[in-house]
Amino acid sequence: MRKRTTLIVVITVMVLIFLIAIVKPQNIILKKIYRLEYHEYVYRYAEENQLDPLLVFAIIKAESNFKRNIESSSGAIGLMQLMETTAIERANEIGEEIVVKEALYNPEINIKIGTNYFAYLLEHYEGNQGLALTAYNAGMGNVDRWIEEKVIKEDGSDLEHIPFKETNNYVRKIMRDYKIYQKLYE
């Protein structure tokens, strides 16, 4: 009986070691994909704007994959892919002076303005992350029109009906990545 108990303990320990060996490398690999680059700015400005920093990381990953010097074909700039006019408008709201669009390539400025803009969208859509993400990608005008025309619901419960395929995929991707960030870092 004693040998059997010892054998069960040994097997249990071996299984645990095996599981740890498997899980740990996967987390290391996942943490390389789901990075926390520019964390000093993300945490500072997420807190300042009452946002979950892990959601901000998911947005940055989707928008630029942490490439600071990127510009989209539509002219969105930097880590959080800000349109120049939107960035200047939000910068004026928070007292950040932007003299040239090149300033938006600066990670700190981009994250400071991007988090402020996302917080503004969240406030506009009464805390609804799905609607705020939809507006971050497709623009407030489109989202407000879709709600008014009953294409999507005001509570955001039917975001699968977003008419822009790119935006539909964008929202799903960020929500998926946000959950992964939560599992890895909370």
Rosetta constraint file for C-alpha pairs under 8 A:
AtomPair CA 1 CA 5 HARMONIC 6.39 0.50
AtomPair CA 2 CA 6 HARMONIC 6.22 0.50
AtomPair CA 3 CA 7 HARMONIC 6.02 0.50
AtomPair CA 4 CA 8 HARMONIC 6.17 0.50
AtomPair CA 5 CA 9 HARMONIC 6.23 0.50
AtomPair CA 6 CA 10 HARMONIC 6.11 0.50
AtomPair CA 7 CA 11 HARMONIC 6.06 0.50
AtomPair CA 8 CA 12 HARMONIC 6.00 0.50
AtomPair CA 9 CA 13 HARMONIC 6.12 0.50
AtomPair CA 10 CA 14 HARMONIC 6.12 0.50
AtomPair CA 11 CA 15 HARMONIC 6.09 0.50
AtomPair CA 12 CA 16 HARMONIC 6.19 0.50
AtomPair CA 13 CA 17 HARMONIC 6.15 0.50
AtomPair CA 14 CA 18 HARMONIC 6.06 0.50
AtomPair CA 15 CA 19 HARMONIC 6.10 0.50
AtomPair CA 16 CA 20 HARMONIC 6.10 0.50
AtomPair CA 17 CA 21 HARMONIC 6.07 0.50
AtomPair CA 18 CA 22 HARMONIC 6.27 0.50
AtomPair CA 19 CA 23 HARMONIC 5.98 0.50
AtomPair CA 20 CA 24 HARMONIC 5.76 0.50
AtomPair CA 21 CA 25 HARMONIC 6.74 0.50
AtomPair CA 22 CA 26 HARMONIC 6.62 0.50
AtomPair CA 23 CA 27 HARMONIC 6.26 0.50
AtomPair CA 24 CA 28 HARMONIC 6.26 0.50
AtomPair CA 25 CA 29 HARMONIC 6.16 0.50
AtomPair CA 26 CA 30 HARMONIC 6.03 0.50
AtomPair CA 27 CA 31 HARMONIC 5.88 0.50
AtomPair CA 27 CA 184 HARMONIC 7.09 0.50
AtomPair CA 28 CA 32 HARMONIC 6.40 0.50
AtomPair CA 29 CA 33 HARMONIC 6.61 0.50
AtomPair CA 30 CA 34 HARMONIC 5.86 0.50
AtomPair CA 30 CA 184 HARMONIC 7.93 0.50
AtomPair CA 31 CA 35 HARMONIC 5.50 0.50
AtomPair CA 31 CA 184 HARMONIC 7.25 0.50
AtomPair CA 34 CA 61 HARMONIC 7.56 0.50
AtomPair CA 34 CA 177 HARMONIC 7.95 0.50
AtomPair CA 34 CA 180 HARMONIC 7.92 0.50
AtomPair CA 34 CA 181 HARMONIC 6.70 0.50
AtomPair CA 35 CA 57 HARMONIC 7.77 0.50
AtomPair CA 36 CA 57 HARMONIC 6.67 0.50
AtomPair CA 37 CA 66 HARMONIC 6.92 0.50
AtomPair CA 38 CA 42 HARMONIC 6.22 0.50
AtomPair CA 38 CA 107 HARMONIC 7.34 0.50
AtomPair CA 39 CA 43 HARMONIC 5.78 0.50
AtomPair CA 40 CA 44 HARMONIC 6.19 0.50
AtomPair CA 41 CA 45 HARMONIC 5.98 0.50
AtomPair CA 41 CA 107 HARMONIC 7.80 0.50
AtomPair CA 41 CA 108 HARMONIC 5.80 0.50
AtomPair CA 41 CA 111 HARMONIC 6.64 0.50
AtomPair CA 41 CA 112 HARMONIC 7.39 0.50
AtomPair CA 42 CA 46 HARMONIC 5.67 0.50
AtomPair CA 42 CA 53 HARMONIC 6.05 0.50
AtomPair CA 42 CA 56 HARMONIC 6.88 0.50
AtomPair CA 42 CA 57 HARMONIC 7.36 0.50
AtomPair CA 42 CA 111 HARMONIC 6.54 0.50
AtomPair CA 43 CA 47 HARMONIC 6.02 0.50
AtomPair CA 43 CA 53 HARMONIC 5.62 0.50
AtomPair CA 44 CA 48 HARMONIC 6.22 0.50
AtomPair CA 45 CA 49 HARMONIC 6.04 0.50
AtomPair CA 45 CA 111 HARMONIC 7.08 0.50
AtomPair CA 45 CA 112 HARMONIC 5.61 0.50
AtomPair CA 45 CA 115 HARMONIC 6.39 0.50
AtomPair CA 45 CA 116 HARMONIC 7.78 0.50
AtomPair CA 46 CA 50 HARMONIC 5.80 0.50
AtomPair CA 46 CA 51 HARMONIC 4.68 0.50
AtomPair CA 46 CA 52 HARMONIC 6.21 0.50
AtomPair CA 46 CA 53 HARMONIC 5.27 0.50
AtomPair CA 46 CA 56 HARMONIC 7.16 0.50
AtomPair CA 46 CA 115 HARMONIC 6.23 0.50
AtomPair CA 47 CA 51 HARMONIC 5.98 0.50
AtomPair CA 47 CA 52 HARMONIC 7.46 0.50
AtomPair CA 47 CA 53 HARMONIC 7.45 0.50
AtomPair CA 49 CA 115 HARMONIC 6.61 0.50
AtomPair CA 49 CA 116 HARMONIC 6.05 0.50
AtomPair CA 49 CA 119 HARMONIC 5.98 0.50
AtomPair CA 50 CA 119 HARMONIC 7.44 0.50
AtomPair CA 51 CA 55 HARMONIC 7.47 0.50
AtomPair CA 51 CA 56 HARMONIC 7.49 0.50
AtomPair CA 51 CA 115 HARMONIC 7.71 0.50
AtomPair CA 51 CA 119 HARMONIC 6.97 0.50
AtomPair CA 52 CA 56 HARMONIC 6.69 0.50
AtomPair CA 53 CA 57 HARMONIC 6.25 0.50
AtomPair CA 54 CA 58 HARMONIC 6.28 0.50
AtomPair CA 54 CA 178 HARMONIC 6.34 0.50
AtomPair CA 54 CA 181 HARMONIC 5.94 0.50
AtomPair CA 54 CA 182 HARMONIC 6.66 0.50
AtomPair CA 55 CA 59 HARMONIC 6.26 0.50
AtomPair CA 55 CA 174 HARMONIC 7.88 0.50
AtomPair CA 55 CA 178 HARMONIC 5.38 0.50
AtomPair CA 55 CA 181 HARMONIC 7.86 0.50
AtomPair CA 56 CA 60 HARMONIC 6.20 0.50
AtomPair CA 56 CA 115 HARMONIC 7.25 0.50
AtomPair CA 57 CA 61 HARMONIC 6.04 0.50
AtomPair CA 57 CA 178 HARMONIC 7.83 0.50
AtomPair CA 57 CA 181 HARMONIC 7.94 0.50
AtomPair CA 58 CA 62 HARMONIC 6.23 0.50
AtomPair CA 58 CA 174 HARMONIC 5.61 0.50
AtomPair CA 58 CA 175 HARMONIC 7.85 0.50
AtomPair CA 58 CA 177 HARMONIC 5.54 0.50
AtomPair CA 58 CA 178 HARMONIC 5.27 0.50
AtomPair CA 58 CA 181 HARMONIC 7.25 0.50
AtomPair CA 59 CA 63 HARMONIC 5.95 0.50
AtomPair CA 59 CA 80 HARMONIC 6.98 0.50
AtomPair CA 59 CA 174 HARMONIC 6.13 0.50
AtomPair CA 60 CA 64 HARMONIC 5.77 0.50
AtomPair CA 60 CA 65 HARMONIC 6.15 0.50
AtomPair CA 60 CA 66 HARMONIC 6.15 0.50
AtomPair CA 60 CA 79 HARMONIC 5.77 0.50
AtomPair CA 60 CA 80 HARMONIC 5.24 0.50
AtomPair CA 61 CA 65 HARMONIC 4.02 0.50
AtomPair CA 61 CA 66 HARMONIC 5.88 0.50
AtomPair CA 62 CA 170 HARMONIC 7.41 0.50
AtomPair CA 62 CA 173 HARMONIC 7.26 0.50
AtomPair CA 62 CA 174 HARMONIC 6.44 0.50
AtomPair CA 63 CA 79 HARMONIC 6.71 0.50
AtomPair CA 63 CA 80 HARMONIC 5.74 0.50
AtomPair CA 63 CA 81 HARMONIC 5.88 0.50
AtomPair CA 64 CA 68 HARMONIC 7.28 0.50
AtomPair CA 64 CA 70 HARMONIC 6.80 0.50
AtomPair CA 64 CA 78 HARMONIC 7.03 0.50
AtomPair CA 64 CA 79 HARMONIC 5.23 0.50
AtomPair CA 64 CA 80 HARMONIC 6.63 0.50
AtomPair CA 64 CA 81 HARMONIC 6.78 0.50
AtomPair CA 65 CA 79 HARMONIC 7.56 0.50
AtomPair CA 66 CA 79 HARMONIC 5.78 0.50
AtomPair CA 67 CA 78 HARMONIC 7.14 0.50
AtomPair CA 67 CA 79 HARMONIC 6.02 0.50
AtomPair CA 68 CA 78 HARMONIC 4.88 0.50
AtomPair CA 68 CA 79 HARMONIC 4.88 0.50
AtomPair CA 68 CA 105 HARMONIC 5.83 0.50
AtomPair CA 68 CA 106 HARMONIC 7.21 0.50
AtomPair CA 68 CA 107 HARMONIC 6.32 0.50
AtomPair CA 69 CA 77 HARMONIC 7.55 0.50
AtomPair CA 69 CA 78 HARMONIC 5.53 0.50
AtomPair CA 69 CA 79 HARMONIC 7.55 0.50
AtomPair CA 69 CA 105 HARMONIC 5.55 0.50
AtomPair CA 70 CA 77 HARMONIC 6.10 0.50
AtomPair CA 70 CA 78 HARMONIC 5.25 0.50
AtomPair CA 70 CA 79 HARMONIC 7.27 0.50
AtomPair CA 70 CA 81 HARMONIC 7.94 0.50
AtomPair CA 70 CA 105 HARMONIC 7.77 0.50
AtomPair CA 71 CA 75 HARMONIC 5.84 0.50
AtomPair CA 71 CA 76 HARMONIC 5.46 0.50
AtomPair CA 71 CA 77 HARMONIC 4.59 0.50
AtomPair CA 71 CA 78 HARMONIC 6.30 0.50
AtomPair CA 71 CA 81 HARMONIC 7.23 0.50
AtomPair CA 72 CA 76 HARMONIC 5.11 0.50
AtomPair CA 72 CA 77 HARMONIC 6.67 0.50
AtomPair CA 72 CA 81 HARMONIC 7.50 0.50
AtomPair CA 75 CA 83 HARMONIC 6.28 0.50
AtomPair CA 75 CA 84 HARMONIC 7.68 0.50
AtomPair CA 76 CA 81 HARMONIC 4.62 0.50
AtomPair CA 76 CA 82 HARMONIC 4.82 0.50
AtomPair CA 76 CA 83 HARMONIC 4.47 0.50
AtomPair CA 76 CA 84 HARMONIC 7.04 0.50
AtomPair CA 77 CA 81 HARMONIC 4.46 0.50
AtomPair CA 77 CA 82 HARMONIC 5.05 0.50
AtomPair CA 77 CA 83 HARMONIC 6.29 0.50
AtomPair CA 77 CA 84 HARMONIC 7.38 0.50
AtomPair CA 77 CA 104 HARMONIC 6.29 0.50
AtomPair CA 77 CA 105 HARMONIC 6.61 0.50
AtomPair CA 78 CA 82 HARMONIC 6.74 0.50
AtomPair CA 78 CA 104 HARMONIC 5.99 0.50
AtomPair CA 78 CA 105 HARMONIC 4.81 0.50
AtomPair CA 78 CA 106 HARMONIC 7.51 0.50
AtomPair CA 78 CA 107 HARMONIC 7.33 0.50
AtomPair CA 78 CA 110 HARMONIC 6.49 0.50
AtomPair CA 79 CA 105 HARMONIC 7.40 0.50
AtomPair CA 79 CA 107 HARMONIC 6.62 0.50
AtomPair CA 79 CA 110 HARMONIC 6.52 0.50
AtomPair CA 79 CA 111 HARMONIC 7.17 0.50
AtomPair CA 80 CA 110 HARMONIC 6.44 0.50
AtomPair CA 80 CA 111 HARMONIC 6.53 0.50
AtomPair CA 80 CA 114 HARMONIC 5.84 0.50
AtomPair CA 82 CA 86 HARMONIC 6.83 0.50
AtomPair CA 82 CA 87 HARMONIC 5.99 0.50
AtomPair CA 82 CA 104 HARMONIC 7.65 0.50
AtomPair CA 82 CA 110 HARMONIC 7.47 0.50
AtomPair CA 82 CA 114 HARMONIC 6.79 0.50
AtomPair CA 83 CA 87 HARMONIC 6.03 0.50
AtomPair CA 84 CA 88 HARMONIC 6.11 0.50
AtomPair CA 84 CA 101 HARMONIC 6.28 0.50
AtomPair CA 84 CA 104 HARMONIC 7.98 0.50
AtomPair CA 85 CA 89 HARMONIC 6.17 0.50
AtomPair CA 86 CA 90 HARMONIC 6.18 0.50
AtomPair CA 87 CA 91 HARMONIC 5.82 0.50
AtomPair CA 87 CA 104 HARMONIC 7.98 0.50
AtomPair CA 87 CA 113 HARMONIC 6.40 0.50
AtomPair CA 87 CA 114 HARMONIC 7.61 0.50
AtomPair CA 88 CA 92 HARMONIC 6.10 0.50
AtomPair CA 88 CA 97 HARMONIC 7.98 0.50
AtomPair CA 88 CA 98 HARMONIC 6.44 0.50
AtomPair CA 89 CA 93 HARMONIC 6.54 0.50
AtomPair CA 90 CA 94 HARMONIC 6.49 0.50
AtomPair CA 90 CA 113 HARMONIC 6.37 0.50
AtomPair CA 90 CA 116 HARMONIC 7.17 0.50
AtomPair CA 90 CA 117 HARMONIC 6.37 0.50
AtomPair CA 91 CA 95 HARMONIC 5.91 0.50
AtomPair CA 91 CA 96 HARMONIC 4.67 0.50
AtomPair CA 91 CA 97 HARMONIC 6.32 0.50
AtomPair CA 91 CA 98 HARMONIC 6.95 0.50
AtomPair CA 91 CA 113 HARMONIC 6.17 0.50
AtomPair CA 92 CA 96 HARMONIC 5.96 0.50
AtomPair CA 92 CA 97 HARMONIC 6.76 0.50
AtomPair CA 98 CA 103 HARMONIC 6.42 0.50
AtomPair CA 99 CA 103 HARMONIC 7.41 0.50
AtomPair CA 101 CA 105 HARMONIC 7.85 0.50
AtomPair CA 102 CA 106 HARMONIC 7.64 0.50
AtomPair CA 103 CA 109 HARMONIC 7.03 0.50
AtomPair CA 103 CA 110 HARMONIC 7.91 0.50
AtomPair CA 104 CA 109 HARMONIC 6.16 0.50
AtomPair CA 104 CA 110 HARMONIC 5.13 0.50
AtomPair CA 105 CA 109 HARMONIC 7.77 0.50
AtomPair CA 105 CA 110 HARMONIC 6.59 0.50
AtomPair CA 106 CA 110 HARMONIC 6.01 0.50
AtomPair CA 107 CA 111 HARMONIC 5.98 0.50
AtomPair CA 108 CA 112 HARMONIC 5.93 0.50
AtomPair CA 109 CA 113 HARMONIC 6.11 0.50
AtomPair CA 110 CA 114 HARMONIC 5.76 0.50
AtomPair CA 111 CA 115 HARMONIC 5.80 0.50
AtomPair CA 112 CA 116 HARMONIC 6.31 0.50
AtomPair CA 113 CA 117 HARMONIC 6.07 0.50
AtomPair CA 114 CA 118 HARMONIC 6.17 0.50
AtomPair CA 115 CA 119 HARMONIC 6.05 0.50
AtomPair CA 116 CA 120 HARMONIC 6.14 0.50
AtomPair CA 117 CA 121 HARMONIC 6.30 0.50
AtomPair CA 118 CA 122 HARMONIC 6.15 0.50
AtomPair CA 118 CA 132 HARMONIC 6.93 0.50
AtomPair CA 118 CA 133 HARMONIC 7.83 0.50
AtomPair CA 118 CA 136 HARMONIC 6.90 0.50
AtomPair CA 119 CA 123 HARMONIC 6.18 0.50
AtomPair CA 120 CA 124 HARMONIC 6.17 0.50
AtomPair CA 121 CA 125 HARMONIC 6.15 0.50
AtomPair CA 121 CA 132 HARMONIC 5.10 0.50
AtomPair CA 121 CA 135 HARMONIC 7.17 0.50
AtomPair CA 121 CA 136 HARMONIC 7.41 0.50
AtomPair CA 121 CA 140 HARMONIC 7.94 0.50
AtomPair CA 122 CA 126 HARMONIC 5.98 0.50
AtomPair CA 122 CA 127 HARMONIC 4.72 0.50
AtomPair CA 122 CA 128 HARMONIC 6.12 0.50
AtomPair CA 122 CA 129 HARMONIC 6.38 0.50
AtomPair CA 122 CA 131 HARMONIC 7.85 0.50
AtomPair CA 122 CA 132 HARMONIC 5.19 0.50
AtomPair CA 123 CA 127 HARMONIC 5.68 0.50
AtomPair CA 124 CA 132 HARMONIC 7.93 0.50
AtomPair CA 125 CA 129 HARMONIC 8.00 0.50
AtomPair CA 125 CA 131 HARMONIC 6.41 0.50
AtomPair CA 125 CA 132 HARMONIC 6.25 0.50
AtomPair CA 127 CA 132 HARMONIC 7.83 0.50
AtomPair CA 128 CA 132 HARMONIC 6.21 0.50
AtomPair CA 128 CA 155 HARMONIC 7.25 0.50
AtomPair CA 128 CA 156 HARMONIC 7.03 0.50
AtomPair CA 129 CA 133 HARMONIC 5.98 0.50
AtomPair CA 130 CA 134 HARMONIC 6.12 0.50
AtomPair CA 130 CA 156 HARMONIC 6.24 0.50
AtomPair CA 130 CA 159 HARMONIC 7.21 0.50
AtomPair CA 130 CA 171 HARMONIC 6.75 0.50
AtomPair CA 131 CA 135 HARMONIC 6.15 0.50
AtomPair CA 131 CA 143 HARMONIC 7.42 0.50
AtomPair CA 131 CA 156 HARMONIC 5.79 0.50
AtomPair CA 131 CA 159 HARMONIC 7.82 0.50
AtomPair CA 132 CA 136 HARMONIC 6.05 0.50
AtomPair CA 133 CA 137 HARMONIC 6.41 0.50
AtomPair CA 133 CA 171 HARMONIC 6.07 0.50
AtomPair CA 134 CA 138 HARMONIC 5.88 0.50
AtomPair CA 134 CA 139 HARMONIC 7.37 0.50
AtomPair CA 134 CA 143 HARMONIC 6.98 0.50
AtomPair CA 134 CA 167 HARMONIC 6.32 0.50
AtomPair CA 134 CA 168 HARMONIC 7.66 0.50
AtomPair CA 134 CA 170 HARMONIC 7.92 0.50
AtomPair CA 134 CA 171 HARMONIC 6.21 0.50
AtomPair CA 135 CA 139 HARMONIC 4.36 0.50
AtomPair CA 135 CA 140 HARMONIC 4.74 0.50
AtomPair CA 135 CA 141 HARMONIC 7.92 0.50
AtomPair CA 135 CA 142 HARMONIC 7.39 0.50
AtomPair CA 135 CA 143 HARMONIC 5.81 0.50
AtomPair CA 136 CA 140 HARMONIC 7.41 0.50
AtomPair CA 137 CA 167 HARMONIC 6.08 0.50
AtomPair CA 137 CA 170 HARMONIC 7.53 0.50
AtomPair CA 138 CA 142 HARMONIC 6.32 0.50
AtomPair CA 138 CA 143 HARMONIC 7.14 0.50
AtomPair CA 138 CA 164 HARMONIC 7.89 0.50
AtomPair CA 138 CA 167 HARMONIC 6.30 0.50
AtomPair CA 139 CA 143 HARMONIC 6.52 0.50
AtomPair CA 140 CA 144 HARMONIC 5.88 0.50
AtomPair CA 141 CA 145 HARMONIC 6.09 0.50
AtomPair CA 142 CA 146 HARMONIC 6.08 0.50
AtomPair CA 143 CA 147 HARMONIC 6.18 0.50
AtomPair CA 144 CA 148 HARMONIC 6.12 0.50
AtomPair CA 145 CA 149 HARMONIC 5.96 0.50
AtomPair CA 146 CA 150 HARMONIC 5.91 0.50
AtomPair CA 146 CA 151 HARMONIC 4.87 0.50
AtomPair CA 146 CA 152 HARMONIC 5.75 0.50
AtomPair CA 147 CA 151 HARMONIC 5.98 0.50
AtomPair CA 147 CA 152 HARMONIC 5.21 0.50
AtomPair CA 147 CA 153 HARMONIC 5.70 0.50
AtomPair CA 147 CA 154 HARMONIC 5.64 0.50
AtomPair CA 151 CA 161 HARMONIC 6.77 0.50
AtomPair CA 151 CA 162 HARMONIC 7.33 0.50
AtomPair CA 151 CA 163 HARMONIC 7.83 0.50
AtomPair CA 152 CA 156 HARMONIC 6.68 0.50
AtomPair CA 152 CA 157 HARMONIC 7.96 0.50
AtomPair CA 152 CA 158 HARMONIC 5.98 0.50
AtomPair CA 152 CA 159 HARMONIC 6.34 0.50
AtomPair CA 152 CA 161 HARMONIC 6.12 0.50
AtomPair CA 152 CA 162 HARMONIC 6.63 0.50
AtomPair CA 153 CA 157 HARMONIC 6.35 0.50
AtomPair CA 153 CA 158 HARMONIC 6.21 0.50
AtomPair CA 153 CA 159 HARMONIC 7.82 0.50
AtomPair CA 159 CA 168 HARMONIC 7.22 0.50
AtomPair CA 160 CA 168 HARMONIC 6.47 0.50
AtomPair CA 161 CA 168 HARMONIC 7.71 0.50
AtomPair CA 162 CA 167 HARMONIC 7.05 0.50
AtomPair CA 162 CA 168 HARMONIC 5.50 0.50
AtomPair CA 163 CA 167 HARMONIC 7.98 0.50
AtomPair CA 163 CA 168 HARMONIC 7.36 0.50
AtomPair CA 164 CA 168 HARMONIC 6.11 0.50
AtomPair CA 165 CA 169 HARMONIC 6.16 0.50
AtomPair CA 166 CA 170 HARMONIC 5.99 0.50
AtomPair CA 167 CA 171 HARMONIC 6.14 0.50
AtomPair CA 168 CA 172 HARMONIC 6.47 0.50
AtomPair CA 169 CA 173 HARMONIC 5.99 0.50
AtomPair CA 170 CA 174 HARMONIC 6.23 0.50
AtomPair CA 171 CA 175 HARMONIC 6.18 0.50
AtomPair CA 172 CA 176 HARMONIC 6.09 0.50
AtomPair CA 173 CA 177 HARMONIC 6.03 0.50
AtomPair CA 174 CA 178 HARMONIC 5.83 0.50
AtomPair CA 175 CA 179 HARMONIC 6.35 0.50
AtomPair CA 176 CA 180 HARMONIC 6.44 0.50
AtomPair CA 177 CA 181 HARMONIC 6.12 0.50
AtomPair CA 178 CA 182 HARMONIC 6.19 0.50
AtomPair CA 179 CA 183 HARMONIC 6.26 0.50
AtomPair CA 180 CA 184 HARMONIC 6.16 0.50
AtomPair CA 181 CA 185 HARMONIC 5.90 0.50
AtomPair CA 181 CA 186 HARMONIC 7.84 0.50
AtomPair CA 182 CA 186 HARMONIC 5.28 0.50
